[in-house]
Amino acid sequence: MGRLIVIEGLDGAGKNTVAGALTTALQGRGATVARLAFPRYDDDVHAELARDALYGRAGDLADSVHGMALMFALDRRAAADGMRAALAAHDVLLVDRYIASNAAYGAARLHEGADGGFAAWVRSTEVERFGLPVPDHQLLLAVPERVAAERAERRERADPRRGRDSFESDGGLQERTSAVYAQLAGLSWLSPWTVLDGVAGPDADAVAADLVA
């Protein structure tokens, strides 16, 4: 059975870039790697509905913190069998965003911390009720909100089709989410965490060596 490794962080933290570098580094050490990214906007109806809400196309759905979190959770629930198959067939399943993102963003929207009721509800729903695979390790790309926002803006200018949604464009929410992420890491929420420097860019070879070890 393979190991489930999750990369978490703010929008614009560089998760996709790090996932690519880490995949190359792990493969260089002889590990087989499968990759997955959430939300699966183009592959799951729940994620599609969440995207509509984030761009104001689903009435007042985006106003409901629990409603949005449930859409994202149902996307993962629909992917669970495929994740288990990937874990059975590969040494590592590398996931860009997972359960902790739901806890971080929802708690931040409610002005709660990682030890509050919302994070507990996410854990109860996604792990205990839905039975999603639990991460073996989680990597947090730590970047200041300002840096993440600048990166997201550059991405938007480079690809106008990738306009920032209501979560991404809310600087206050992003700042609070960053704080909750740090708390989740400090609590070893669901699994051990490693906090990586998302500004300088982590050493993918060193991270891969630690994960393989």
Residue pairs with C-beta under 8 A, 6 or more apart in sequence:
1 87
1 88
2 32
2 34
2 86
2 87
2 88
2 89
2 90
2 91
2 92
2 93
3 87
3 91
3 92
3 93
3 136
3 137
3 211
4 83
4 87
4 93
4 95
4 133
4 134
4 135
4 136
4 137
5 92
5 93
5 94
5 95
5 135
5 136
5 137
5 138
5 139
5 211
6 94
6 95
6 97
6 98
6 100
6 135
6 137
6 138
6 139
7 15
7 18
7 19
7 22
7 94
7 95
7 96
7 97
7 138
7 139
7 141
8 15
8 97
8 98
8 100
8 101
8 104
8 138
8 139
8 140
8 141
8 181
9 15
9 140
9 141
9 142
9 143
9 148
9 181
9 198
10 141
10 143
10 145
10 148
10 174
10 177
10 178
10 181
11 148
11 152
11 164
11 167
11 168
11 174
12 143
12 147
12 148
12 149
12 150
12 151
12 152
12 155
12 168
13 141
13 142
13 143
13 148
13 151
13 198
14 141
14 143
14 151
14 198
14 201
15 96
15 97
15 141
16 37
16 96
18 139
18 141
18 196
18 198
18 201
18 202
18 204
19 35
19 37
19 94
19 96
21 204
22 94
22 204
22 207
22 208
23 33
23 35
23 94
24 204
25 204
25 205
25 207
25 208
26 33
26 91
26 92
26 94
26 208
26 211
26 212
27 33
28 205
28 208
29 208
29 209
29 212
31 90
31 91
31 92
31 208
31 212
32 89
32 90
32 91
32 92
33 90
33 91
33 92
33 93
33 94
34 86
34 89
34 90
34 92
34 93
34 94
35 93
35 94
35 95
35 96
36 79
36 82
36 83
36 86
36 93
36 94
36 95
36 96
37 95
37 96
37 97
38 47
38 72
38 75
38 76
38 79
38 95
38 96
38 97
38 98
38 101
39 47
39 50
39 51
39 72
39 75
39 97
40 47
40 75
40 79
41 47
41 48
41 50
41 51
42 48
44 74
44 75
44 78
44 79
46 71
46 72
46 74
46 75
46 78
47 71
47 72
47 75
49 58
49 61
49 71
50 61
50 68
50 71
50 72
50 75
51 165
52 58
52 61
53 61
53 62
53 68
53 71
54 62
54 165
54 166
54 167
55 163
55 165
55 166
56 62
56 166
61 67
61 68
61 71
62 68
62 166
65 106
65 109
65 110
65 118
66 106
66 121
68 106
69 102
69 105
69 106
69 118
69 122
69 125
70 125
72 101
72 102
73 99
73 102
73 122
73 125
73 126
73 130
76 98
76 99
76 126
76 130
76 132
77 126
77 130
77 132
80 130
80 131
80 132
80 133
83 93
83 95
83 132
83 133
84 133
86 93
87 93
87 133
92 211
95 135
98 135
98 138
99 122
99 123
99 126
99 127
99 132
99 135
99 190
100 138
100 181
100 184
100 189
100 190
102 122
102 126
103 114
103 118
103 119
103 122
103 123
103 180
103 184
103 189
104 114
104 177
104 180
104 181
104 184
105 167
105 173
105 177
105 180
106 118
106 119
106 122
107 113
107 114
107 116
107 118
107 119
107 180
108 173
108 176
108 177
108 179
108 180
109 173
110 116
110 118
111 176
112 118
112 119
112 180
113 119
113 179
113 180
113 183
114 180
114 183
114 184
114 186
114 187
114 189
115 183
115 187
119 180
119 184
119 189
123 189
123 190
126 132
127 134
127 190
134 190
134 191
135 190
135 191
136 191
137 191
137 192
137 193
137 194
137 211
138 185
138 189
138 190
138 191
138 192
138 193
138 194
139 193
139 194
139 196
139 202
139 207
140 181
140 182
140 184
140 185
140 193
140 194
140 195
140 196
141 196
141 198
141 202
142 178
142 181
142 182
142 195
142 196
142 197
142 198
143 178
143 198
143 199
144 178
144 199
145 171
145 174
145 175
145 178
147 198
147 199
148 174
148 178
148 198
149 171
149 174
152 164
152 168
153 164
155 162
156 162
156 163
156 164
167 173
167 174
168 174
182 195
184 193
185 193
185 195
194 207
194 210
196 202
196 207
